[in-house]
């Protein structure tokens, strides 16, 4: 099952995000095929990062929560809020056969 992590940074989270970004990216890469896709939300300028969208495959909500909690951004306190929701990839899913 797929789970979407919708993460919103704390108002003062950008310096913490920048300081922990290399570890965060290494963690996401370490997830291998569990990670379906990920990237930052930005301000209207398209550059200033202020949150994250991460989609993973996990057997349960509990397993997805453990992945989210293991993220260096979560451990460093970047996020004000993390919502984890089951998600169904319906359009342009590369795993779907034509």
Backbone atoms as SQL, in Angstrom:
CREATE TABLE atoms (id INTEGER PRIMARY KEY, chain TEXT, resi INTEGER, resn TEXT, atom TEXT, x REAL, y REAL, z REAL);
INSERT INTO atoms VALUES
  (1, 'A', 1, 'UNK', 'N', 0.845, -1.173, 0.000),
  (2, 'A', 1, 'UNK', 'CA', 0.000, 0.000, 0.000),
  (3, 'A', 1, 'UNK', 'C', 0.893, 1.239, 0.000),
  (4, 'A', 2, 'UNK', 'N', 0.453, 2.268, -0.696),
  (5, 'A', 2, 'UNK', 'CA', 1.195, 3.523, -0.745),
  (6, 'A', 2, 'UNK', 'C', 0.703, 4.472, 0.333),
  (7, 'A', 3, 'UNK', 'N', 1.637, 5.244, 0.876),
  (8, 'A', 3, 'UNK', 'CA', 1.332, 6.251, 1.879),
  (9, 'A', 3, 'UNK', 'C', 2.012, 7.548, 1.492),
  (10, 'A', 4, 'UNK', 'N', 1.268, 8.642, 1.588),
  (11, 'A', 4, 'UNK', 'CA', 1.811, 9.971, 1.325),
  (12, 'A', 4, 'UNK', 'C', 2.087, 10.655, 2.654),
  (13, 'A', 5, 'UNK', 'N', 3.309, 11.177, 2.788),
  (14, 'A', 5, 'UNK', 'CA', 3.666, 11.999, 3.934),
  (15, 'A', 5, 'UNK', 'C', 3.561, 13.442, 3.472),
  (16, 'A', 6, 'UNK', 'N', 2.681, 14.187, 4.094),
  (17, 'A', 6, 'UNK', 'CA', 2.499, 15.597, 3.779),
  (18, 'A', 6, 'UNK', 'C', 3.064, 16.364, 4.974),
  (19, 'A', 7, 'UNK', 'N', 4.245, 16.919, 4.773),
  (20, 'A', 7, 'UNK', 'CA', 5.015, 17.504, 5.878),
  (21, 'A', 7, 'UNK', 'C', 5.060, 19.022, 5.731),
  (22, 'A', 8, 'UNK', 'N', 4.741, 19.714, 6.803),
  (23, 'A', 8, 'UNK', 'CA', 4.769, 21.169, 6.823),
  (24, 'A', 8, 'UNK', 'C', 5.851, 21.625, 7.785),
  (25, 'A', 9, 'UNK', 'N', 6.759, 22.446, 7.289),
  (26, 'A', 9, 'UNK', 'CA', 7.853, 22.932, 8.127),
  (27, 'A', 9, 'UNK', 'C', 7.348, 23.898, 9.195),
  (28, 'A', 10, 'UNK', 'N', 8.096, 23.968, 10.298),
  (29, 'A', 10, 'UNK', 'CA', 7.890, 25.005, 11.304),
  (30, 'A', 10, 'UNK', 'C', 8.199, 26.348, 10.651),
  (31, 'A', 11, 'UNK', 'N', 7.616, 27.423, 11.142),
  (32, 'A', 11, 'UNK', 'CA', 7.924, 28.740, 10.557),
  (33, 'A', 11, 'UNK', 'C', 9.424, 29.053, 10.540),
  (34, 'A', 12, 'UNK', 'N', 10.168, 28.570, 11.525),
  (35, 'A', 12, 'UNK', 'CA', 11.602, 28.825, 11.592),
  (36, 'A', 12, 'UNK', 'C', 12.425, 27.608, 11.162),
  (37, 'A', 13, 'UNK', 'N', 11.815, 26.714, 10.379),
  (38, 'A', 13, 'UNK', 'CA', 12.450, 25.444, 10.047),
  (39, 'A', 13, 'UNK', 'C', 13.483, 25.466, 8.936),
  (40, 'A', 14, 'UNK', 'N', 13.535, 26.526, 8.137),
  (41, 'A', 14, 'UNK', 'CA', 14.434, 26.522, 6.972),
  (42, 'A', 14, 'UNK', 'C', 15.908, 26.323, 7.342),
  (43, 'A', 15, 'UNK', 'N', 16.445, 27.000, 8.351),
  (44, 'A', 15, 'UNK', 'CA', 17.853, 26.748, 8.691),
  (45, 'A', 15, 'UNK', 'C', 18.097, 25.306, 9.145),
  (46, 'A', 16, 'UNK', 'N', 17.149, 24.736, 9.870),
  (47, 'A', 16, 'UNK', 'CA', 17.278, 23.345, 10.316),
  (48, 'A', 16, 'UNK', 'C', 17.217, 22.418, 9.106),
  (49, 'A', 17, 'UNK', 'N', 16.313, 22.716, 8.179),
  (50, 'A', 17, 'UNK', 'CA', 16.180, 21.938, 6.946),
  (51, 'A', 17, 'UNK', 'C', 17.494, 21.951, 6.167),
  (52, 'A', 18, 'UNK', 'N', 18.051, 23.122, 5.973),
  (53, 'A', 18, 'UNK', 'CA', 19.292, 23.234, 5.198),
  (54, 'A', 18, 'UNK', 'C', 20.430, 22.477, 5.865),
  (55, 'A', 19, 'UNK', 'N', 20.514, 22.558, 7.188),
  (56, 'A', 19, 'UNK', 'CA', 21.598, 21.897, 7.915),
  (57, 'A', 19, 'UNK', 'C', 21.497, 20.376, 7.855),
  (58, 'A', 20, 'UNK', 'N', 20.271, 19.858, 7.735),
  (59, 'A', 20, 'UNK', 'CA', 20.048, 18.409, 7.762),
  (60, 'A', 20, 'UNK', 'C', 19.722, 17.810, 6.402),
  (61, 'A', 21, 'UNK', 'N', 19.748, 18.620, 5.358),
  (62, 'A', 21, 'UNK', 'CA', 19.362, 18.144, 4.024),
  (63, 'A', 21, 'UNK', 'C', 20.230, 16.995, 3.502),
  (64, 'A', 22, 'UNK', 'N', 21.559, 17.035, 3.648),
  (65, 'A', 22, 'UNK', 'CA', 22.345, 15.898, 3.143),
  (66, 'A', 22, 'UNK', 'C', 21.950, 14.570, 3.794),
  (67, 'A', 23, 'UNK', 'N', 21.730, 14.578, 5.105),
  (68, 'A', 23, 'UNK', 'CA', 21.331, 13.355, 5.807),
  (69, 'A', 23, 'UNK', 'C', 19.932, 12.910, 5.388),
  (70, 'A', 24, 'UNK', 'N', 19.044, 13.884, 5.191),
  (71, 'A', 24, 'UNK', 'CA', 17.679, 13.591, 4.738),
  (72, 'A', 24, 'UNK', 'C', 17.702, 12.913, 3.373),
  (73, 'A', 25, 'UNK', 'N', 18.462, 13.469, 2.441),
  (74, 'A', 25, 'UNK', 'CA', 18.536, 12.897, 1.094),
  (75, 'A', 25, 'UNK', 'C', 19.159, 11.506, 1.124),
  (76, 'A', 26, 'UNK', 'N', 20.187, 11.321, 1.941),
  (77, 'A', 26, 'UNK', 'CA', 20.815, 9.998, 2.071),
  (78, 'A', 26, 'UNK', 'C', 19.818, 8.995, 2.648),
  (79, 'A', 27, 'UNK', 'N', 19.018, 9.421, 3.614),
  (80, 'A', 27, 'UNK', 'CA', 18.006, 8.532, 4.199),
  (81, 'A', 27, 'UNK', 'C', 16.987, 8.117, 3.144),
  (82, 'A', 28, 'UNK', 'N', 16.485, 9.086, 2.393),
  (83, 'A', 28, 'UNK', 'CA', 15.502, 8.753, 1.360),
  (84, 'A', 28, 'UNK', 'C', 16.095, 7.799, 0.332),
  (85, 'A', 29, 'UNK', 'N', 17.318, 8.044, -0.098),
  (86, 'A', 29, 'UNK', 'CA', 17.970, 7.151, -1.060),
  (87, 'A', 29, 'UNK', 'C', 18.154, 5.760, -0.483),
  (88, 'A', 30, 'UNK', 'N', 18.376, 5.659, 0.828),
  (89, 'A', 30, 'UNK', 'CA', 18.571, 4.352, 1.467),
  (90, 'A', 30, 'UNK', 'C', 17.296, 3.513, 1.487),
  (91, 'A', 31, 'UNK', 'N', 16.154, 4.141, 1.243),
  (92, 'A', 31, 'UNK', 'CA', 14.887, 3.406, 1.248),
  (93, 'A', 31, 'UNK', 'C', 14.711, 2.547, -0.006),
  (94, 'A', 32, 'UNK', 'N', 15.535, 2.772, -1.015),
  (95, 'A', 32, 'UNK', 'CA', 15.465, 1.969, -2.239),
  (96, 'A', 32, 'UNK', 'C', 14.081, 2.040, -2.874),
  (97, 'A', 33, 'UNK', 'N', 13.556, 0.880, -3.253),
  (98, 'A', 33, 'UNK', 'CA', 12.270, 0.830, -3.959),
  (99, 'A', 33, 'UNK', 'C', 11.081, 1.126, -3.056),
  (100, 'A', 34, 'UNK', 'N', 11.296, 1.193, -1.750),
  (101, 'A', 34, 'UNK', 'CA', 10.222, 1.599, -0.829),
  (102, 'A', 34, 'UNK', 'C', 9.783, 3.023, -1.128),
  (103, 'A', 35, 'UNK', 'N', 10.742, 3.866, -1.503),
  (104, 'A', 35, 'UNK', 'CA', 10.449, 5.250, -1.844),
  (105, 'A', 35, 'UNK', 'C', 9.952, 5.321, -3.280),
  (106, 'A', 36, 'UNK', 'N', 8.755, 5.847, -3.461),
  (107, 'A', 36, 'UNK', 'CA', 8.213, 5.995, -4.818),
  (108, 'A', 36, 'UNK', 'C', 8.600, 7.343, -5.419),
  (109, 'A', 37, 'UNK', 'N', 8.462, 8.412, -4.652),
  (110, 'A', 37, 'UNK', 'CA', 8.946, 9.729, -5.065),
  (111, 'A', 37, 'UNK', 'C', 8.904, 10.674, -3.878),
  (112, 'A', 38, 'UNK', 'N', 9.633, 11.776, -4.009),
  (113, 'A', 38, 'UNK', 'CA', 9.696, 12.754, -2.929),
  (114, 'A', 38, 'UNK', 'C', 10.197, 14.081, -3.464),
  (115, 'A', 39, 'UNK', 'N', 9.887, 15.129, -2.746),
  (116, 'A', 39, 'UNK', 'CA', 10.398, 16.451, -3.074),
  (117, 'A', 39, 'UNK', 'C', 9.839, 17.491, -2.132),
  (118, 'A', 40, 'UNK', 'N', 10.463, 18.667, -2.142),
  (119, 'A', 40, 'UNK', 'CA', 10.027, 19.725, -1.234),
  (120, 'A', 40, 'UNK', 'C', 8.850, 20.518, -1.782),
  (121, 'A', 41, 'UNK', 'N', 8.017, 20.987, -0.859),
  (122, 'A', 41, 'UNK', 'CA', 7.073, 22.054, -1.173),
  (123, 'A', 41, 'UNK', 'C', 7.879, 23.340, -1.103),
  (124, 'A', 42, 'UNK', 'N', 7.439, 24.352, -1.849),
  (125, 'A', 42, 'UNK', 'CA', 8.149, 25.629, -1.833),
  (126, 'A', 42, 'UNK', 'C', 7.175, 26.782, -1.644),
  (127, 'A', 43, 'UNK', 'N', 7.743, 27.914, -1.319),
  (128, 'A', 43, 'UNK', 'CA', 6.986, 29.161, -1.309),
  (129, 'A', 43, 'UNK', 'C', 6.674, 29.538, -2.756),
  (130, 'A', 44, 'UNK', 'N', 5.942, 30.604, -2.938),
  (131, 'A', 44, 'UNK', 'CA', 5.548, 31.026, -4.279),
  (132, 'A', 44, 'UNK', 'C', 6.743, 31.339, -5.178),
  (133, 'A', 45, 'UNK', 'N', 7.915, 31.587, -4.581),
  (134, 'A', 45, 'UNK', 'CA', 9.092, 31.882, -5.396),
  (135, 'A', 45, 'UNK', 'C', 9.634, 30.634, -6.094),
  (136, 'A', 46, 'UNK', 'N', 9.100, 29.459, -5.731),
  (137, 'A', 46, 'UNK', 'CA', 9.528, 28.209, -6.344),
  (138, 'A', 46, 'UNK', 'C', 10.874, 27.717, -5.850),
  (139, 'A', 47, 'UNK', 'N', 11.476, 28.404, -4.911),
  (140, 'A', 47, 'UNK', 'CA', 12.806, 28.065, -4.421),
  (141, 'A', 47, 'UNK', 'C', 12.854, 27.800, -2.913),
  (142, 'A', 48, 'UNK', 'N', 12.191, 28.637, -2.146),
  (143, 'A', 48, 'UNK', 'CA', 12.275, 28.550, -0.689),
  (144, 'A', 48, 'UNK', 'C', 11.481, 27.344, -0.196),
  (145, 'A', 49, 'UNK', 'N', 12.198, 26.331, 0.307),
  (146, 'A', 49, 'UNK', 'CA', 11.558, 25.094, 0.752),
  (147, 'A', 49, 'UNK', 'C', 10.819, 25.320, 2.069),
  (148, 'A', 50, 'UNK', 'N', 9.604, 24.746, 2.157),
  (149, 'A', 50, 'UNK', 'CA', 8.804, 24.931, 3.365),
  (150, 'A', 50, 'UNK', 'C', 8.003, 23.689, 3.756),
  (151, 'A', 51, 'UNK', 'N', 8.340, 22.563, 3.199),
  (152, 'A', 51, 'UNK', 'CA', 7.648, 21.320, 3.518),
  (153, 'A', 51, 'UNK', 'C', 8.126, 20.217, 2.595),
  (154, 'A', 52, 'UNK', 'N', 7.534, 19.043, 2.745),
  (155, 'A', 52, 'UNK', 'CA', 7.923, 17.897, 1.924),
  (156, 'A', 52, 'UNK', 'C', 6.718, 17.047, 1.569),
  (157, 'A', 53, 'UNK', 'N', 6.796, 16.425, 0.407),
  (158, 'A', 53, 'UNK', 'CA', 5.866, 15.381, 0.000),
  (159, 'A', 53, 'UNK', 'C', 6.711, 14.143, -0.257),
  (160, 'A', 54, 'UNK', 'N', 6.407, 13.081, 0.466),
  (161, 'A', 54, 'UNK', 'CA', 7.131, 11.819, 0.320),
  (162, 'A', 54, 'UNK', 'C', 6.091, 10.722, 0.156),
  (163, 'A', 55, 'UNK', 'N', 6.251, 9.880, -0.849),
  (164, 'A', 55, 'UNK', 'CA', 5.349, 8.744, -1.032),
  (165, 'A', 55, 'UNK', 'C', 6.171, 7.468, -0.947),
  (166, 'A', 56, 'UNK', 'N', 5.741, 6.578, -0.048),
  (167, 'A', 56, 'UNK', 'CA', 6.428, 5.306, 0.169),
  (168, 'A', 56, 'UNK', 'C', 5.442, 4.155, 0.049),
  (169, 'A', 57, 'UNK', 'N', 5.992, 2.972, -0.188),
  (170, 'A', 57, 'UNK', 'CA', 5.201, 1.753, -0.144),
  (171, 'A', 57, 'UNK', 'C', 5.520, 1.060, 1.175),
  (172, 'A', 58, 'UNK', 'N', 4.475, 0.730, 1.926),
  (173, 'A', 58, 'UNK', 'CA', 4.642, 0.076, 3.221),
  (174, 'A', 58, 'UNK', 'C', 3.456, -0.851, 3.462),
  (175, 'A', 59, 'UNK', 'N', 3.648, -1.887, 4.283),
  (176, 'A', 59, 'UNK', 'CA', 2.567, -2.845, 4.515),
  (177, 'A', 59, 'UNK', 'C', 1.454, -2.327, 5.426),
  (178, 'A', 60, 'UNK', 'N', 1.734, -1.243, 6.176),
  (179, 'A', 60, 'UNK', 'CA', 0.729, -0.739, 7.112),
  (180, 'A', 60, 'UNK', 'C', 1.013, 0.724, 7.450),
  (181, 'A', 61, 'UNK', 'N', 0.028, 1.356, 8.059),
  (182, 'A', 61, 'UNK', 'CA', 0.212, 2.731, 8.519),
  (183, 'A', 61, 'UNK', 'C', 1.319, 2.794, 9.571),
  (184, 'A', 62, 'UNK', 'N', 1.375, 1.801, 10.429),
  (185, 'A', 62, 'UNK', 'CA', 2.415, 1.752, 11.457),
  (186, 'A', 62, 'UNK', 'C', 3.810, 1.690, 10.824),
  (187, 'A', 63, 'UNK', 'N', 3.976, 0.873, 9.808),
  (188, 'A', 63, 'UNK', 'CA', 5.263, 0.771, 9.114),
  (189, 'A', 63, 'UNK', 'C', 5.610, 2.085, 8.426),
  (190, 'A', 64, 'UNK', 'N', 4.615, 2.738, 7.828),
  (191, 'A', 64, 'UNK', 'CA', 4.841, 4.032, 7.189),
  (192, 'A', 64, 'UNK', 'C', 5.256, 5.066, 8.231),
  (193, 'A', 65, 'UNK', 'N', 4.618, 5.039, 9.397),
  (194, 'A', 65, 'UNK', 'CA', 4.956, 5.979, 10.474),
  (195, 'A', 65, 'UNK', 'C', 6.416, 5.788, 10.913),
  (196, 'A', 66, 'UNK', 'N', 6.869, 4.536, 10.970),
  (197, 'A', 66, 'UNK', 'CA', 8.267, 4.283, 11.357),
  (198, 'A', 66, 'UNK', 'C', 9.231, 4.873, 10.331),
  (199, 'A', 67, 'UNK', 'N', 8.877, 4.779, 9.056),
  (200, 'A', 67, 'UNK', 'CA', 9.715, 5.378, 8.006),
  (201, 'A', 67, 'UNK', 'C', 9.754, 6.894, 8.186),
  (202, 'A', 68, 'UNK', 'N', 8.580, 7.497, 8.379),
  (203, 'A', 68, 'UNK', 'CA', 8.513, 8.949, 8.558),
  (204, 'A', 68, 'UNK', 'C', 9.303, 9.390, 9.781),
  (205, 'A', 69, 'UNK', 'N', 9.179, 8.654, 10.874),
  (206, 'A', 69, 'UNK', 'CA', 9.875, 9.008, 12.109),
  (207, 'A', 69, 'UNK', 'C', 11.388, 8.850, 11.987),
  (208, 'A', 70, 'UNK', 'N', 11.851, 8.005, 11.067),
  (209, 'A', 70, 'UNK', 'CA', 13.279, 7.795, 10.868),
  (210, 'A', 70, 'UNK', 'C', 13.955, 8.874, 10.041),
  (211, 'A', 71, 'UNK', 'N', 13.172, 9.733, 9.416),
  (212, 'A', 71, 'UNK', 'CA', 13.717, 10.792, 8.570),
  (213, 'A', 71, 'UNK', 'C', 14.513, 11.780, 9.428),
  (214, 'A', 72, 'UNK', 'N', 15.741, 12.093, 9.022),
  (215, 'A', 72, 'UNK', 'CA', 16.529, 13.078, 9.769),
  (216, 'A', 72, 'UNK', 'C', 15.828, 14.425, 9.939),
  (217, 'A', 73, 'UNK', 'N', 14.994, 14.825, 8.992),
  (218, 'A', 73, 'UNK', 'CA', 14.236, 16.066, 9.171),
  (219, 'A', 73, 'UNK', 'C', 13.296, 15.952, 10.364),
  (220, 'A', 74, 'UNK', 'N', 12.614, 14.819, 10.494),
  (221, 'A', 74, 'UNK', 'CA', 11.704, 14.616, 11.627),
  (222, 'A', 74, 'UNK', 'C', 12.498, 14.611, 12.934),
  (223, 'A', 75, 'UNK', 'N', 13.622, 13.916, 12.945),
  (224, 'A', 75, 'UNK', 'CA', 14.442, 13.840, 14.159),
  (225, 'A', 75, 'UNK', 'C', 15.006, 15.198, 14.563),
  (226, 'A', 76, 'UNK', 'N', 15.295, 16.049, 13.583),
  (227, 'A', 76, 'UNK', 'CA', 15.873, 17.367, 13.859),
  (228, 'A', 76, 'UNK', 'C', 14.824, 18.412, 14.209),
  (229, 'A', 77, 'UNK', 'N', 13.548, 18.082, 14.035),
  (230, 'A', 77, 'UNK', 'CA', 12.492, 19.030, 14.374),
  (231, 'A', 77, 'UNK', 'C', 12.168, 20.039, 13.297),
  (232, 'A', 78, 'UNK', 'N', 12.363, 19.682, 12.043),
  (233, 'A', 78, 'UNK', 'CA', 12.039, 20.585, 10.934),
  (234, 'A', 78, 'UNK', 'C', 10.523, 20.804, 10.828),
  (235, 'A', 79, 'UNK', 'N', 9.753, 19.758, 11.053),
  (236, 'A', 79, 'UNK', 'CA', 8.326, 19.798, 10.749),
  (237, 'A', 79, 'UNK', 'C', 7.455, 20.267, 11.916),
  (238, 'A', 80, 'UNK', 'N', 6.485, 21.106, 11.594),
  (239, 'A', 80, 'UNK', 'CA', 5.440, 21.474, 12.546),
  (240, 'A', 80, 'UNK', 'C', 4.363, 20.402, 12.562),
  (241, 'A', 81, 'UNK', 'N', 4.172, 19.755, 11.401),
  (242, 'A', 81, 'UNK', 'CA', 3.093, 18.778, 11.267),
  (243, 'A', 81, 'UNK', 'C', 3.431, 17.789, 10.160),
  (244, 'A', 82, 'UNK', 'N', 3.140, 16.521, 10.410),
  (245, 'A', 82, 'UNK', 'CA', 3.280, 15.478, 9.388),
  (246, 'A', 82, 'UNK', 'C', 1.982, 14.697, 9.345),
  (247, 'A', 83, 'UNK', 'N', 1.349, 14.705, 8.198),
  (248, 'A', 83, 'UNK', 'CA', 0.138, 13.915, 7.978),
  (249, 'A', 83, 'UNK', 'C', 0.522, 12.725, 7.109),
  (250, 'A', 84, 'UNK', 'N', 0.119, 11.538, 7.518),
  (251, 'A', 84, 'UNK', 'CA', 0.386, 10.325, 6.738),
  (252, 'A', 84, 'UNK', 'C', -0.953, 9.767, 6.307),
  (253, 'A', 85, 'UNK', 'N', -1.118, 9.647, 4.987),
  (254, 'A', 85, 'UNK', 'CA', -2.403, 9.201, 4.444),
  (255, 'A', 85, 'UNK', 'C', -2.194, 8.091, 3.429),
  (256, 'A', 86, 'UNK', 'N', -3.024, 7.044, 3.486),
  (257, 'A', 86, 'UNK', 'CA', -2.995, 6.042, 2.410),
  (258, 'A', 86, 'UNK', 'C', -3.300, 6.748, 1.099),
  (259, 'A', 87, 'UNK', 'N', -2.632, 6.300, 0.041),
  (260, 'A', 87, 'UNK', 'CA', -2.759, 6.982, -1.245),
  (261, 'A', 87, 'UNK', 'C', -2.792, 5.959, -2.367),
  (262, 'A', 88, 'UNK', 'N', -3.638, 6.197, -3.342),
  (263, 'A', 88, 'UNK', 'CA', -3.747, 5.314, -4.502),
  (264, 'A', 88, 'UNK', 'C', -3.262, 6.060, -5.738),
  (265, 'A', 89, 'UNK', 'N', -2.247, 5.509, -6.385),
  (266, 'A', 89, 'UNK', 'CA', -1.660, 6.116, -7.580),
  (267, 'A', 89, 'UNK', 'C', -2.483, 5.663, -8.774),
  (268, 'A', 90, 'UNK', 'N', -3.347, 6.545, -9.265),
  (269, 'A', 90, 'UNK', 'CA', -4.291, 6.182, -10.318),
  (270, 'A', 90, 'UNK', 'C', -3.863, 6.633, -11.709),
  (271, 'A', 91, 'UNK', 'N', -3.213, 7.762, -11.821),
  (272, 'A', 91, 'UNK', 'CA', -2.866, 8.341, -13.118),
  (273, 'A', 91, 'UNK', 'C', -1.341, 8.373, -13.268),
  (274, 'A', 92, 'UNK', 'N', -0.841, 7.933, -14.420),
  (275, 'A', 92, 'UNK', 'CA', 0.590, 7.925, -14.738),
  (276, 'A', 92, 'UNK', 'C', 1.423, 7.085, -13.775),
  (277, 'A', 93, 'UNK', 'N', 0.842, 6.053, -13.234),
  (278, 'A', 93, 'UNK', 'CA', 1.577, 5.139, -12.369),
  (279, 'A', 93, 'UNK', 'C', 2.492, 4.288, -13.242),
  (280, 'A', 94, 'UNK', 'N', 3.812, 4.398, -13.059),
  (281, 'A', 94, 'UNK', 'CA', 4.728, 3.638, -13.922),
  (282, 'A', 94, 'UNK', 'C', 4.649, 2.126, -13.704),
  (283, 'A', 95, 'UNK', 'N', 4.055, 1.687, -12.592),
  (284, 'A', 95, 'UNK', 'CA', 3.934, 0.258, -12.320),
  (285, 'A', 95, 'UNK', 'C', 2.708, -0.378, -12.976),
  (286, 'A', 96, 'UNK', 'N', 1.806, 0.451, -13.468),
  (287, 'A', 96, 'UNK', 'CA', 0.607, -0.069, -14.127),
  (288, 'A', 96, 'UNK', 'C', 0.931, -0.498, -15.548),
  (289, 'A', 97, 'UNK', 'N', 0.420, -1.614, -15.919),
  (290, 'A', 97, 'UNK', 'CA', 0.622, -2.113, -17.295),
  (291, 'A', 97, 'UNK', 'C', -0.401, -1.442, -18.217),
  (292, 'A', 98, 'UNK', 'N', 0.045, -1.051, -19.373),
  (293, 'A', 98, 'UNK', 'CA', -0.831, -0.370, -20.329),
  (294, 'A', 98, 'UNK', 'C', -1.878, -1.302, -20.880);
